[in-house]
Amino acid sequence: MTQNAVSADSAIGYAPGRGIERRVLEKLIEKGVIHVGKAGTYWLDIPAYDAWNKSRRRRAGLAVGAAVAIGAALGFLAGSG
C-alpha cells in the first residue's frame, strides 16, 4: 500500500523471493485481494483486502476464545479432582 498500487493503472511489479512469499501471493490472488495486471504487475483491491483482513481477525479471535475456554474447563476439571 505504500506504493499506492490500488488500481490497474497504478499496478507495480513484484517478484516473490522465497517460496512462502509466492504462496502468500497466490493465496491473496485466489481470494481476490490482489489482482494481476499487465506484464507481471500487481495491484491491491482495498475493499477485498478490508473484508479479508476482517475475516482473518475474526477467525483469530475465535481461536483465542476457544483456547481460553478449553484452558478454563481444564483448570476447573483439574481443581475439582
Biopython code that builds the backbone (N, CA, C, O; Angstrom):
import numpy as np
from Bio.PDB.StructureBuilder import StructureBuilder

atoms = [
    (1, "MET", "N", (0.814, -1.184, 0.000)),
    (1, "MET", "CA", (0.000, 0.000, 0.000)),
    (1, "MET", "C", (0.862, 1.253, 0.000)),
    (1, "MET", "O", (0.400, 2.326, -0.389)),
    (2, "THR", "N", (2.089, 1.127, 0.426)),
    (2, "THR", "CA", (2.933, 2.318, 0.474)),
    (2, "THR", "C", (3.253, 2.842, -0.918)),
    (2, "THR", "O", (3.605, 4.011, -1.073)),
    (3, "GLN", "N", (3.137, 2.000, -1.918)),
    (3, "GLN", "CA", (3.406, 2.436, -3.289)),
    (3, "GLN", "C", (2.123, 2.801, -4.026)),
    (3, "GLN", "O", (2.153, 3.076, -5.226)),
    (4, "ASN", "N", (1.000, 2.805, -3.317)),
    (4, "ASN", "CA", (-0.292, 3.220, -3.859)),
    (4, "ASN", "C", (-0.734, 2.402, -5.078)),
    (4, "ASN", "O", (-1.339, 2.941, -6.005)),
    (5, "ALA", "N", (-0.435, 1.125, -5.071)),
    (5, "ALA", "CA", (-0.842, 0.246, -6.163)),
    (5, "ALA", "C", (-2.240, -0.278, -5.873)),
    (5, "ALA", "O", (-2.418, -1.439, -5.505)),
    (6, "VAL", "N", (-3.235, 0.598, -6.043)),
    (6, "VAL", "CA", (-4.606, 0.246, -5.691)),
    (6, "VAL", "C", (-5.539, 0.243, -6.898)),
    (6, "VAL", "O", (-6.760, 0.236, -6.740)),
    (7, "SER", "N", (-4.978, 0.248, -8.089)),
    (7, "SER", "CA", (-5.773, 0.146, -9.315)),
    (7, "SER", "C", (-4.887, -0.441, -10.407)),
    (7, "SER", "O", (-3.664, -0.482, -10.274)),
    (8, "ALA", "N", (-5.513, -0.890, -11.477)),
    (8, "ALA", "CA", (-4.749, -1.462, -12.585)),
    (8, "ALA", "C", (-3.783, -0.437, -13.185)),
    (8, "ALA", "O", (-2.702, -0.793, -13.654)),
    (9, "ASP", "N", (-4.177, 0.821, -13.167)),
    (9, "ASP", "CA", (-3.317, 1.875, -13.718)),
    (9, "ASP", "C", (-2.081, 2.126, -12.874)),
    (9, "ASP", "O", (-1.056, 2.568, -13.394)),
    (10, "SER", "N", (-2.162, 1.851, -11.574)),
    (10, "SER", "CA", (-1.021, 2.106, -10.690)),
    (10, "SER", "C", (-0.345, 0.820, -10.224)),
    (10, "SER", "O", (0.392, 0.831, -9.237)),
    (11, "ALA", "N", (-0.590, -0.292, -10.928)),
    (11, "ALA", "CA", (-0.019, -1.584, -10.553)),
    (11, "ALA", "C", (1.505, -1.521, -10.572)),
    (11, "ALA", "O", (2.105, -0.784, -11.355)),
    (12, "ILE", "N", (2.118, -2.314, -9.689)),
    (12, "ILE", "CA", (3.577, -2.349, -9.594)),
    (12, "ILE", "C", (4.087, -3.750, -9.881)),
    (12, "ILE", "O", (3.350, -4.729, -9.769)),
    (13, "GLY", "N", (5.351, -3.833, -10.250)),
    (13, "GLY", "CA", (5.989, -5.120, -10.465)),
    (13, "GLY", "C", (6.402, -5.732, -9.135)),
    (13, "GLY", "O", (6.799, -5.021, -8.212)),
    (14, "TYR", "N", (6.309, -7.028, -9.045)),
    (14, "TYR", "CA", (6.704, -7.726, -7.827)),
    (14, "TYR", "C", (7.126, -9.134, -8.195)),
    (14, "TYR", "O", (6.442, -9.827, -8.947)),
    (15, "ALA", "N", (8.267, -9.547, -7.653)),
    (15, "ALA", "CA", (8.752, -10.907, -7.860)),
    (15, "ALA", "C", (9.033, -11.512, -6.488)),
    (15, "ALA", "O", (10.006, -11.129, -5.837)),
    (16, "PRO", "N", (8.196, -12.453, -6.034)),
    (16, "PRO", "CA", (8.426, -13.053, -4.718)),
    (16, "PRO", "C", (9.760, -13.775, -4.679)),
    (16, "PRO", "O", (10.108, -14.524, -5.592)),
    (17, "GLY", "N", (10.501, -13.535, -3.604)),
    (17, "GLY", "CA", (11.840, -14.098, -3.499)),
    (17, "GLY", "C", (11.871, -15.515, -2.961)),
    (17, "GLY", "O", (12.663, -16.335, -3.424)),
    (18, "ARG", "N", (11.025, -15.813, -1.992)),
    (18, "ARG", "CA", (11.046, -17.123, -1.345)),
    (18, "ARG", "C", (9.737, -17.853, -1.597)),
    (18, "ARG", "O", (8.753, -17.266, -2.049)),
    (19, "GLY", "N", (9.746, -19.126, -1.299)),
    (19, "GLY", "CA", (8.564, -19.955, -1.515)),
    (19, "GLY", "C", (7.353, -19.491, -0.739)),
    (19, "GLY", "O", (6.236, -19.505, -1.257)),
    (20, "ILE", "N", (7.568, -19.076, 0.511)),
    (20, "ILE", "CA", (6.434, -18.649, 1.330)),
    (20, "ILE", "C", (5.826, -17.366, 0.769)),
    (20, "ILE", "O", (4.608, -17.193, 0.805)),
    (21, "GLU", "N", (6.658, -16.468, 0.252)),
    (21, "GLU", "CA", (6.142, -15.241, -0.351)),
    (21, "GLU", "C", (5.295, -15.553, -1.580)),
    (21, "GLU", "O", (4.262, -14.924, -1.811)),
    (22, "ARG", "N", (5.738, -16.518, -2.354)),
    (22, "ARG", "CA", (4.994, -16.935, -3.548)),
    (22, "ARG", "C", (3.642, -17.537, -3.168)),
    (22, "ARG", "O", (2.630, -17.257, -3.811)),
    (23, "ARG", "N", (3.630, -18.372, -2.110)),
    (23, "ARG", "CA", (2.380, -18.994, -1.659)),
    (23, "ARG", "C", (1.411, -17.950, -1.113)),
    (23, "ARG", "O", (0.209, -18.024, -1.370)),
    (24, "VAL", "N", (1.919, -16.987, -0.369)),
    (24, "VAL", "CA", (1.053, -15.930, 0.164)),
    (24, "VAL", "C", (0.483, -15.106, -0.986)),
    (24, "VAL", "O", (-0.706, -14.784, -0.990)),
    (25, "LEU", "N", (1.316, -14.766, -1.951)),
    (25, "LEU", "CA", (0.843, -14.017, -3.120)),
    (25, "LEU", "C", (-0.237, -14.800, -3.858)),
    (25, "LEU", "O", (-1.270, -14.234, -4.215)),
    (26, "GLU", "N", (-0.017, -16.082, -4.090)),
    (26, "GLU", "CA", (-1.007, -16.913, -4.778)),
    (26, "GLU", "C", (-2.325, -16.971, -4.005)),
    (26, "GLU", "O", (-3.401, -16.929, -4.601)),
    (27, "LYS", "N", (-2.236, -17.069, -2.673)),
    (27, "LYS", "CA", (-3.447, -17.120, -1.848)),
    (27, "LYS", "C", (-4.211, -15.802, -1.933)),
    (27, "LYS", "O", (-5.438, -15.802, -2.038)),
    (28, "LEU", "N", (-3.495, -14.677, -1.888)),
    (28, "LEU", "CA", (-4.154, -13.377, -1.960)),
    (28, "LEU", "C", (-4.771, -13.143, -3.337)),
    (28, "LEU", "O", (-5.819, -12.507, -3.444)),
    (29, "ILE", "N", (-4.140, -13.646, -4.374)),
    (29, "ILE", "CA", (-4.721, -13.557, -5.721)),
    (29, "ILE", "C", (-5.982, -14.407, -5.789)),
    (29, "ILE", "O", (-6.999, -13.979, -6.335)),
    (30, "GLU", "N", (-5.912, -15.615, -5.231)),
    (30, "GLU", "CA", (-7.061, -16.524, -5.215)),
    (30, "GLU", "C", (-8.246, -15.917, -4.467)),
    (30, "GLU", "O", (-9.395, -16.096, -4.871)),
    (31, "LYS", "N", (-7.967, -15.200, -3.374)),
    (31, "LYS", "CA", (-9.020, -14.574, -2.575)),
    (31, "LYS", "C", (-9.538, -13.277, -3.192)),
    (31, "LYS", "O", (-10.517, -12.712, -2.705)),
    (32, "GLY", "N", (-8.892, -12.799, -4.259)),
    (32, "GLY", "CA", (-9.330, -11.566, -4.908)),
    (32, "GLY", "C", (-8.808, -10.302, -4.253)),
    (32, "GLY", "O", (-9.254, -9.203, -4.581)),
    (33, "VAL", "N", (-7.870, -10.446, -3.333)),
    (33, "VAL", "CA", (-7.298, -9.298, -2.630)),
    (33, "VAL", "C", (-6.277, -8.592, -3.521)),
    (33, "VAL", "O", (-6.205, -7.363, -3.553)),
    (34, "ILE", "N", (-5.499, -9.385, -4.237)),
    (34, "ILE", "CA", (-4.511, -8.847, -5.181)),
    (34, "ILE", "C", (-4.915, -9.276, -6.573)),
    (34, "ILE", "O", (-5.320, -10.417, -6.793)),
    (35, "HIS", "N", (-4.802, -8.352, -7.512)),
    (35, "HIS", "CA", (-5.120, -8.628, -8.911)),
    (35, "HIS", "C", (-3.857, -8.550, -9.751)),
    (35, "HIS", "O", (-2.954, -7.761, -9.471)),
    (36, "VAL", "N", (-3.807, -9.373, -10.777)),
    (36, "VAL", "CA", (-2.674, -9.383, -11.689)),
    (36, "VAL", "C", (-2.945, -8.379, -12.800)),
    (36, "VAL", "O", (-3.995, -8.408, -13.443)),
    (37, "GLY", "N", (-1.981, -7.493, -13.012)),
    (37, "GLY", "CA", (-2.092, -6.504, -14.080)),
    (37, "GLY", "C", (-1.314, -6.949, -15.303)),
    (37, "GLY", "O", (-1.095, -8.143, -15.511)),
    (38, "LYS", "N", (-0.908, -6.008, -16.090)),
    (38, "LYS", "CA", (-0.151, -6.293, -17.308)),
    (38, "LYS", "C", (1.303, -6.591, -16.978)),
    (38, "LYS", "O", (1.879, -5.994, -16.069)),
    (39, "ALA", "N", (1.884, -7.504, -17.712)),
    (39, "ALA", "CA", (3.326, -7.808, -17.667)),
    (39, "ALA", "C", (3.855, -8.041, -16.254)),
    (39, "ALA", "O", (4.867, -7.458, -15.863)),
    (40, "GLY", "N", (3.176, -8.887, -15.494)),
    (40, "GLY", "CA", (3.667, -9.250, -14.168)),
    (40, "GLY", "C", (3.540, -8.172, -13.109)),
    (40, "GLY", "O", (4.317, -8.144, -12.155)),
    (41, "THR", "N", (2.580, -7.294, -13.265)),
    (41, "THR", "CA", (2.349, -6.285, -12.239)),
    (41, "THR", "C", (1.144, -6.693, -11.400)),
    (41, "THR", "O", (0.320, -7.504, -11.822)),
    (42, "TYR", "N", (1.058, -6.118, -10.213)),
    (42, "TYR", "CA", (0.003, -6.470, -9.279)),
    (42, "TYR", "C", (-0.561, -5.205, -8.645)),
    (42, "TYR", "O", (0.123, -4.188, -8.531)),
    (43, "TRP", "N", (-1.834, -5.293, -8.233)),
    (43, "TRP", "CA", (-2.442, -4.181, -7.505)),
    (43, "TRP", "C", (-3.402, -4.717, -6.466)),
    (43, "TRP", "O", (-3.958, -5.806, -6.607)),
    (44, "LEU", "N", (-3.588, -3.918, -5.406)),
    (44, "LEU", "CA", (-4.375, -4.307, -4.247)),
    (44, "LEU", "C", (-5.792, -3.775, -4.362)),
    (44, "LEU", "O", (-6.006, -2.597, -4.649)),
    (45, "ASP", "N", (-6.756, -4.655, -4.137)),
    (45, "ASP", "CA", (-8.169, -4.279, -4.112)),
    (45, "ASP", "C", (-8.512, -3.949, -2.653)),
    (45, "ASP", "O", (-8.673, -4.854, -1.834)),
    (46, "ILE", "N", (-8.623, -2.659, -2.332)),
    (46, "ILE", "CA", (-8.801, -2.224, -0.945)),
    (46, "ILE", "C", (-10.064, -2.807, -0.292)),
    (46, "ILE", "O", (-9.964, -3.328, 0.819)),
    (47, "PRO", "N", (-11.249, -2.747, -0.926)),
    (47, "PRO", "CA", (-12.428, -3.348, -0.279)),
    (47, "PRO", "C", (-12.269, -4.860, -0.034)),
    (47, "PRO", "O", (-12.693, -5.366, 1.004)),
    (48, "ALA", "N", (-11.667, -5.565, -0.974)),
    (48, "ALA", "CA", (-11.442, -7.007, -0.794)),
    (48, "ALA", "C", (-10.431, -7.246, 0.327)),
    (48, "ALA", "O", (-10.581, -8.185, 1.108)),
    (49, "TYR", "N", (-9.403, -6.400, 0.407)),
    (49, "TYR", "CA", (-8.408, -6.517, 1.480)),
    (49, "TYR", "C", (-9.067, -6.295, 2.841)),
    (49, "TYR", "O", (-8.829, -7.054, 3.781)),
    (50, "ASP", "N", (-9.884, -5.266, 2.944)),
    (50, "ASP", "CA", (-10.563, -4.980, 4.210)),
    (50, "ASP", "C", (-11.440, -6.153, 4.641)),
    (50, "ASP", "O", (-11.438, -6.528, 5.813)),
    (51, "ALA", "N", (-12.188, -6.732, 3.704)),
    (51, "ALA", "CA", (-13.051, -7.876, 4.020)),
    (51, "ALA", "C", (-12.217, -9.085, 4.438)),
    (51, "ALA", "O", (-12.555, -9.772, 5.401)),
    (52, "TRP", "N", (-11.128, -9.343, 3.713)),
    (52, "TRP", "CA", (-10.254, -10.473, 4.030)),
    (52, "TRP", "C", (-9.623, -10.292, 5.404)),
    (52, "TRP", "O", (-9.566, -11.235, 6.194)),
    (53, "ASN", "N", (-9.148, -9.078, 5.690)),
    (53, "ASN", "CA", (-8.500, -8.798, 6.969)),
    (53, "ASN", "C", (-9.488, -8.925, 8.127)),
    (53, "ASN", "O", (-9.139, -9.446, 9.187)),
    (54, "LYS", "N", (-10.713, -8.453, 7.929)),
    (54, "LYS", "CA", (-11.744, -8.571, 8.964)),
    (54, "LYS", "C", (-12.042, -10.044, 9.250)),
    (54, "LYS", "O", (-12.173, -10.442, 10.408)),
    (55, "SER", "N", (-12.147, -10.841, 8.204)),
    (55, "SER", "CA", (-12.408, -12.267, 8.353)),
    (55, "SER", "C", (-11.249, -12.959, 9.079)),
    (55, "SER", "O", (-11.469, -13.812, 9.939)),
    (56, "ARG", "N", (-10.040, -12.591, 8.734)),
    (56, "ARG", "CA", (-8.849, -13.180, 9.347)),
    (56, "ARG", "C", (-8.794, -12.851, 10.834)),
    (56, "ARG", "O", (-8.481, -13.715, 11.653)),
    (57, "ARG", "N", (-9.097, -11.611, 11.182)),
    (57, "ARG", "CA", (-9.096, -11.208, 12.589)),
    (57, "ARG", "C", (-10.194, -11.918, 13.374)),
    (57, "ARG", "O", (-9.994, -12.295, 14.529)),
    (58, "ARG", "N", (-11.355, -12.101, 12.744)),
    (58, "ARG", "CA", (-12.463, -12.796, 13.403)),
    (58, "ARG", "C", (-12.068, -14.243, 13.699)),
    (58, "ARG", "O", (-12.315, -14.745, 14.796)),
    (59, "ARG", "N", (-11.456, -14.908, 12.724)),
    (59, "ARG", "CA", (-11.029, -16.296, 12.940)),
    (59, "ARG", "C", (-9.989, -16.386, 14.050)),
    (59, "ARG", "O", (-10.023, -17.312, 14.860)),
    (60, "ALA", "N", (-9.067, -15.433, 14.089)),
    (60, "ALA", "CA", (-8.040, -15.434, 15.139)),
    (60, "ALA", "C", (-8.688, -15.227, 16.502)),
    (60, "ALA", "O", (-8.310, -15.877, 17.477)),
    (61, "GLY", "N", (-9.660, -14.324, 16.574)),
    (61, "GLY", "CA", (-10.364, -14.089, 17.837)),
    (61, "GLY", "C", (-11.111, -15.314, 18.310)),
    (61, "GLY", "O", (-11.105, -15.629, 19.500)),
    (62, "LEU", "N", (-11.757, -16.010, 17.385)),
    (62, "LEU", "CA", (-12.469, -17.239, 17.751)),
    (62, "LEU", "C", (-11.506, -18.312, 18.251)),
    (62, "LEU", "O", (-11.813, -19.039, 19.195)),
    (63, "ALA", "N", (-10.340, -18.406, 17.614)),
    (63, "ALA", "CA", (-9.353, -19.399, 18.037)),
    (63, "ALA", "C", (-8.836, -19.091, 19.440)),
    (63, "ALA", "O", (-8.683, -19.997, 20.259)),
    (64, "VAL", "N", (-8.567, -17.820, 19.718)),
    (64, "VAL", "CA", (-8.103, -17.437, 21.053)),
    (64, "VAL", "C", (-9.206, -17.691, 22.082)),
    (64, "VAL", "O", (-8.936, -18.202, 23.169)),
    (65, "GLY", "N", (-10.429, -17.338, 21.746)),
    (65, "GLY", "CA", (-11.550, -17.580, 22.660)),
    (65, "GLY", "C", (-11.731, -19.057, 22.961)),
    (65, "GLY", "O", (-11.985, -19.436, 24.104)),
    (66, "ALA", "N", (-11.603, -19.884, 21.942)),
    (66, "ALA", "CA", (-11.733, -21.327, 22.148)),
    (66, "ALA", "C", (-10.609, -21.851, 23.034)),
    (66, "ALA", "O", (-10.846, -22.701, 23.892)),
    (67, "ALA", "N", (-9.406, -21.360, 22.840)),
    (67, "ALA", "CA", (-8.269, -21.797, 23.654)),
    (67, "ALA", "C", (-8.464, -21.399, 25.117)),
    (67, "ALA", "O", (-8.164, -22.178, 26.022)),
    (68, "VAL", "N", (-8.961, -20.200, 25.340)),
    (68, "VAL", "CA", (-9.218, -19.743, 26.713)),
    (68, "VAL", "C", (-10.311, -20.597, 27.355)),
    (68, "VAL", "O", (-10.187, -20.985, 28.516)),
    (69, "ALA", "N", (-11.375, -20.892, 26.617)),
    (69, "ALA", "CA", (-12.462, -21.709, 27.146)),
    (69, "ALA", "C", (-11.975, -23.117, 27.494)),
    (69, "ALA", "O", (-12.341, -23.663, 28.534)),
    (70, "ILE", "N", (-11.161, -23.693, 26.635)),
    (70, "ILE", "CA", (-10.622, -25.033, 26.905)),
    (70, "ILE", "C", (-9.712, -24.993, 28.127)),
    (70, "ILE", "O", (-9.769, -25.879, 28.980)),
    (71, "GLY", "N", (-8.867, -23.959, 28.208)),
    (71, "GLY", "CA", (-7.987, -23.825, 29.368)),
    (71, "GLY", "C", (-8.774, -23.668, 30.663)),
    (71, "GLY", "O", (-8.416, -24.261, 31.681)),
    (72, "ALA", "N", (-9.843, -22.874, 30.633)),
    (72, "ALA", "CA", (-10.670, -22.690, 31.826)),
    (72, "ALA", "C", (-11.350, -23.998, 32.219)),
    (72, "ALA", "O", (-11.417, -24.339, 33.400)),
    (73, "ALA", "N", (-11.853, -24.726, 31.225)),
    (73, "ALA", "CA", (-12.511, -26.004, 31.515)),
    (73, "ALA", "C", (-11.526, -27.003, 32.099)),
    (73, "ALA", "O", (-11.850, -27.716, 33.049)),
    (74, "LEU", "N", (-10.327, -27.056, 31.536)),
    (74, "LEU", "CA", (-9.319, -27.978, 32.067)),
    (74, "LEU", "C", (-8.906, -27.570, 33.475)),
    (74, "LEU", "O", (-8.691, -28.432, 34.327)),
    (75, "GLY", "N", (-8.792, -26.276, 33.731)),
    (75, "GLY", "CA", (-8.460, -25.799, 35.058)),
    (75, "GLY", "C", (-9.546, -26.157, 36.059)),
    (75, "GLY", "O", (-9.258, -26.569, 37.183)),
    (76, "PHE", "N", (-10.784, -25.998, 35.646)),
    (76, "PHE", "CA", (-11.922, -26.355, 36.516)),
    (76, "PHE", "C", (-11.929, -27.846, 36.824)),
    (76, "PHE", "O", (-12.110, -28.256, 37.970)),
    (77, "LEU", "N", (-11.728, -28.653, 35.782)),
    (77, "LEU", "CA", (-11.719, -30.108, 35.967)),
    (77, "LEU", "C", (-10.541, -30.550, 36.834)),
    (77, "LEU", "O", (-10.688, -31.458, 37.653)),
    (78, "ALA", "N", (-9.396, -29.934, 36.670)),
    (78, "ALA", "CA", (-8.219, -30.303, 37.456)),
    (78, "ALA", "C", (-8.403, -29.894, 38.914)),
    (78, "ALA", "O", (-7.928, -30.583, 39.817)),
    (79, "GLY", "N", (-9.078, -28.798, 39.145)),
    (79, "GLY", "CA", (-9.300, -28.323, 40.508)),
    (79, "GLY", "C", (-10.346, -29.115, 41.264)),
    (79, "GLY", "O", (-10.309, -29.167, 42.493)),
    (80, "SER", "N", (-11.275, -29.731, 40.559)),
    (80, "SER", "CA", (-12.344, -30.465, 41.242)),
    (80, "SER", "C", (-11.992, -31.937, 41.444)),
    (80, "SER", "O", (-12.775, -32.685, 42.029)),
    (81, "GLY", "N", (-10.843, -32.349, 40.974)),
    (81, "GLY", "CA", (-10.487, -33.762, 41.050)),
    (81, "GLY", "C", (-9.759, -34.071, 42.248)),
    (81, "GLY", "O", (-9.384, -35.223, 42.463)),
]
sb = StructureBuilder()
sb.init_structure("model")
sb.init_model(0)
sb.init_chain("A")
sb.init_seg("    ")
for serial, (resi, resn, name, xyz) in enumerate(atoms, 1):
    if name == "N":
        sb.init_residue(resn, " ", resi, " ")
    sb.init_atom(name, np.array(xyz, "f"), 0.0, 1.0, " ", f" {name:<3s}", serial, name[0])
structure = sb.get_structure()
